[in-house]
Amino acid sequence: MVEGSMTQGAGQGPAMRTDTLRDFRVPVVEPAPYTAPAALPGEPPVYGEPPVYGEYPAYYDESTPAPPRPAYAPDRPAAAPHAHPGTETVPQQRTAGDGEYDDGGDDGYTPTQRDLPIIVRGSAGGPGDTVQVQYVPQENPGSGPGPLYVVGDVHGYLDELIRELQAQHLIDSECRWSAGNARLWFLGDFTDRGPDGIGVIDLVMRLSAEAAAAGGYCKALMGNHELLLIGAKRFGDTPVSSGAGTATFQAAWLLNGGQRTDMERLEDVHLQWMSRLDAATLQDGHLLLHSDTTAYLDYGDSIEDVNDTIHELLNRNDADITWDLFRKFTKRFAFRDEETGPQAVRELLATYGGGRVVHGHSPIPYLLGEVGTEDGDDSHGPEAVDGPHVYADGLAIAMDGGVTMAGKLLVVQLPLRD
């Protein structure tokens, strides 16, 4: 695995950068014990140790029958023959040893199992063809809306976020909004794996107010890790029905990089803010989503319906319903296949509008297949990510540069110049 660097989160002791892991799986070897230093005089208290992965097992039992489809889920026509693996009908479960994915039923998918291969940093030469794009220069906005920017997955890396926002002249040296009437959208996943998820949320909340006062805006979409943190706080160790047995939000949260410092600092205002985030938006012909999945189609035929349905489901405060939302939005790779991926994107665009989907969730090296093998072969690894990845016949833009794996946190202006 890649040795991570030490990062300093705001208001807390240093935290070890999370090693690259597959989602939803305990690594074989636990990290070395971590002891937080004492707080300096006048500084905020130092929070407890970060989570030790492996403390909780993956709570599932493959012998347990899959639960029925939730009663609240709207009916949806059967998937067309060209439906892409990774959408509603095909889970993303790795077959040990062969590097392919199983074509199991949708109910067999569970976020308590890992679904991404381990990435190891090695020599160049991995497969894939990242499209490195140049950004459209900002022009004088006049009296109309300002330029549109999007931010990929942050995952608690506050220092990296500040650096990239400053590089785009969106905030100043004091981390204050400095972009006038610019428009800024975050694509979700603010917490987990990195050292200061709550600091990230606090910054985004403050920038939202400052941008609005300046005539612009700073807004955010809901990612699967927002759903995970909400569930871990609300339901803890309450058993929920997963696609392969029994699970708990607390276990899934720890397995996916949950930081105890974030949980200790989590307040009602953060929960309220996360639970009100939209799941999708259409901006300047770009359909912005968190996840590269067609699961959004399960919740409505318009963006407004999708957002209203998800908000209503979260407001029910039901563990199983919240888990099903989380499970749906952990799906990925719906657009990756060269033959069926473009059609999956077109299905979303035909339903919700727009000419391109812009998403986070799946790190660009995963989309390119730049991975090591199960036996530790690191003959090739991911190449450096310098910008978004345009794929699926130019219809999809991936924005997760892999900051959790020593990659790049992407903040870019739309539209892109291919």
N, C-alpha and C positions, 0 to 999 in steps of 0.2 A: 504494500500500500504506500501511498504517497505520504511522506512525512509532512505534516502541516506546520505552518508558522504560527508564532504566538501573536495574538491580537489583543488589544486592550479595549474592552467595552467601556462605555460611559458609565461611571458610577459603580464600578465593580472591579474586582481583581482580574488579573489576566486569565484567559481561558484558552485551552488548547484548541486549535483549529481542528474541526472534526475530520477524521480520516474519511476517504471516500468509501462508502458502503453501498451495497445494494439496498434499495428501499425495502423496508419491512422484513429485515432478517438480522438476527444477532450474529456478530462476527465470531469466528472460532476462538480468537484470543481476545481477552478483555484488555482495555487500555491500562496502562500503569496507574496506580493510585495517584490521586491529585490532592494536594493540600493547598488551600487558598491562603495567601499571606494575610497577616493582620492589617486592618485598615489604618491608614495614616491619620494623625491628629487632624480633626476638622473635616475629614473625608467621610462619605457615606459608608455604612457598614459593608463589609465584604460578605457576600452571600455564600451559601454552602457549596459543596463540591458539585461539579457537573455530573450528569448521570453516568453511571457505569453500565455500558451496554452489555447485555448478557444477564442483567439482574432479573429480567422477566422472560419467561419462555414465550414462544409464539403460541397464543391460545387458540388452537384449532385441533379438531379431530376429524380426519377425513372420512371416518366411518359414520359421522353424524349426517343425516339427510339435510340437503340444502333447504333453507326456508322458502316459503312461497313468495311470489312477487308481492311487494307491499300494496295494500289496498288503495293507498292514495295515489300511486303512480298512474298517470294518464295512459290510456290505451295508445299504442303506436303501431302503425302497419308493420308487417314483417319486413325484415331487412331484404333489400334487393340482392340478387345473386352476386353482385359485385361488391358487397359490403366488405370492408377491409378488416383483416385480423387486428384486434385491438379495440374495435368498436364494441357495440353492445353484445354481440353474439359470441365474441372470442376473447377469452381472458389472456392476460400477458403473464404466463407462467413459464419459466425457463425449464426446459428439459435437461436434466443433468447430463453433461458430457457431450451433447451434440450441438449446443449453441442455438437451437431452434426453439420455437414456441409451440405449446400445445394448443390444439383446436378444441378446447373443452367448452362446456356451456357457460353462459353468463353467470348463472348462480354459483358456479364453482370458483369464481374469482373471489379472493379475499385479500385485503391489505395487510393481513398478518403474515403473508408470504412475500418474500422478496421477488421483485419482478424486473430488476435491472442488473446487468452484469457489472462486475467490479472493473473500474477503470484504473489502469496503472500507467504512470508516466514513463515512457520509454523513448526509443528512437523514432524518428519520423517514418512515414510510409504507410500509415493506416489508410483504410479505404475511405471513400467519401469525397465530396467535392463542395466544400463550403463556399458559398458565394460571398465574397468579400465586397461590400457595397460602399459607395461613397454617399455621404449625406447631402441632401439638398441645402445649399447655403441659406441662411436666414435672411429674409428681405424685410424692409420696413413694413410692419404690420398695418400701419395706418389705423383706421377706426374699426376695422374688422377683427375677427378672432386672431389671436396670435398663433405662432408655430406650435405644432403638436409633437410632443415627445412621449416615449414609452420607456418603462423601466422593467427589466426582467426580474427573476427571482432574487431576493436579497438574502433571505435565510439568516438574518441576524448579523450580517457583516456591515455594521454601521460605518466604520471607518472607510471601507471601500465605497459605500454608497455616497458618503459625503464627498469623497475625492472625485467620483464620476459626475455628481451633480455640479460641483464647482467647475469641472473641466468643460461642461456644457453651458456654463454661465447662468445656471438656474438658481444657484444660491451663492452668497458672498462668503468672505473669509470668516464671518461670524455665524454662518449657517442660516442666514436669513434669506427669504425669497428675494431674488434680484432680477427676475425675468419678466416683470411687467405683466402683459396680458397673455403670456405663453400658457399653453395647456399641457399638463403633465398627468399621465396615467401610469399607475403601478399595476402590474399584472398579477399581483398576489404572491403569497408565500413570503411573509415578512419574518417569520420566526423559525426556530429549530435548526440545529446543526451549528449555527454560528453563535458568537458569545453574547450578543445584545439585541435580541429580538424586540424586547419592550422598548429599548432606545430607538429602534427603527420606527416602531409604531408611533411613539411620541413625536418623533421628527416629522413624520408624514401628517399626523394630525395638526401639528403647528403650522406646517407649510400650507395646509389646506386653507386655514384661516388667513394667512398672510397673502397667499396668491389671490384669494377672493377680494381682499381689500385693495389689491393692486390692479384689479380688472381681469385677472386670469383665473386659472383654477388648478388645483392639485387633487386628483381623485384616485381611487383604488378599486380593484376588483377582488373578489373573494377567491382565494386559492384553497387547495385541499388541506394545507397546513393550518389555515385559519379554522376550518371545520374541525381539524384534529385537536387544536388547542381549546376551542370552545367545548368540544366533547370531553376532553380530559378534565377541564375545570368543572363542568356541570355534572358529569356522570362518574368520573373516577374509575373505580374498579367494578362498577355495575356491569354484569354480564350482558352482552348484546349478541344477537344472532348474526353471524357472518355467513358467507357463502359456503364455508367448510367446517362449520361448528360454532364454537363459542369464543368470543373475544372480549376485550375490554379496551376502552379508550386510553386508560392509563398505560396499559402495556404497549399499545400501538404507538402512543406518543413517545415513550421512552425508546422504543425500537427504531423510531424515525428521527432521532436526534433531539428530542425534547430536552430543554435545559432547565434545571431546577431553579436557576436564578430568574428565568423568565416567569416561571410559575409563582415564585415568591413575590415578584413585583407586579404581577397581573392584577389589575383593578377592574371594578365594574365598568368604568368608562371605556376601558380597552375592549371588554367583552361586548358592550353595547355598540361600539364603533365597528367591530368586526362583523357582528351579526347583521348589521344594516348594509354591508357592502353589496353591491350588485355583482352578478355573475357574468354579465356580458354587456357590451355597449358597442354602438356603431359610431365611429368618428372619421369623418372625411373619407368615407368609402372603405375604411378598415374595420373589420369585425374583430374586436378585441376580446379575447378569452384567456382564462388561465391555462386550461388543460387542452392538449391536442387529442380530443375525444369527441365523438358525436353524441355523448350522453346528454348534452344540453337539450337535444331533441325530445328527450323523455319528459321535459318539464314545460313545454309550451311551444306554440307555433309562431310566437313573436318574442322579441327581446323583453318587452314589458311583461309578457306572461311568464317567461322563464324567471325573471327577477322576482316578480310577485309570488310565484309558486314557492321558490326557494326560501324567501323570507317567511312565508306563512308556515312552511314546514319546520323551520328553525324555531319559530315562535311556539310551536306545540310543546317544546321542551321534552321531547320523547327520545330516549337513548337509541332505540332501534331505528327510528326515522332519521335521526342525525347520522347514525352510522351508515345508513344506506346512501345518504348524500355524500358522505366522505368516500365511501367505496366507489361510487360512480365517478367522482372527480379525481380519483387516483389513476384512472385508466389513461393510457397514453398510446402513442405511435399510430393513431388512426390515419395519419396522412403520409406515413413514411414509405409505404410500398409504392414502387414506381408505377404499377399498373392500376391499383385500386385506390391509392391515396388521393390523387386529384379528384376522383369522383366523391370521396368522403368530404373533401373540402367544399366541392360544388353543392353538395346536399345542404350543408350548413349555410352557405351563401345564398342559395335559392330560398331558404326558409327565412333567414334573418336579414338579408341584404348585404351589400358591400361587394367589393371586388377582390379582397384579400383577407385572409385570417391572420391575425398576429397573436401569438401565444407564447407562454412560458412553459413551466412544468417539466418538460423533458430536456435535459441538458444537450446542447448541440453535439458533443462528442458521442453521446448515446445514439442520437439520430443518425450519425455518420457510421456507426458500428465500429468506432475506434476503441476496442476493448481488449483486455487481457483475457486469459482463459482460466478455467476453474483450477488448473494445476499450477497456477502462478507464472505461466509463460508471459514474460514482459518484453517479447521481441519487438513489439510495437506498442505505442501508446497514443494518446490523443495529441494532435498538433495544437498549437496555440490558437485560441479563439480570439479573433480581432474584431469581429462584427457579427451581425445577425446572419442566420442561415436561411436562404431563400430556396424553397424546394416545392414539390408537388406541382410541377408545371408552372412555377412562379406564383402559385396561388396562396402559399403559406409562408410566413416569416416566423422563424423560431428565435426567441429572445433570451432563453436561459443559457448564458455563457459558461455556466459551471463554476460559479464563485466558490462553492463548497469543495471543489476538487482543485484548488489553486488555479482556477480559470479566471474568467473576466466577468465582472458585473456590468451588464450592458445598459447604457442610457443612450438612446438614439432618437433622431428626429425623423418623423414621417412626413411625406412619403420618401421612400428610398430611391436612389438612382442606381438602377441595376448595372 
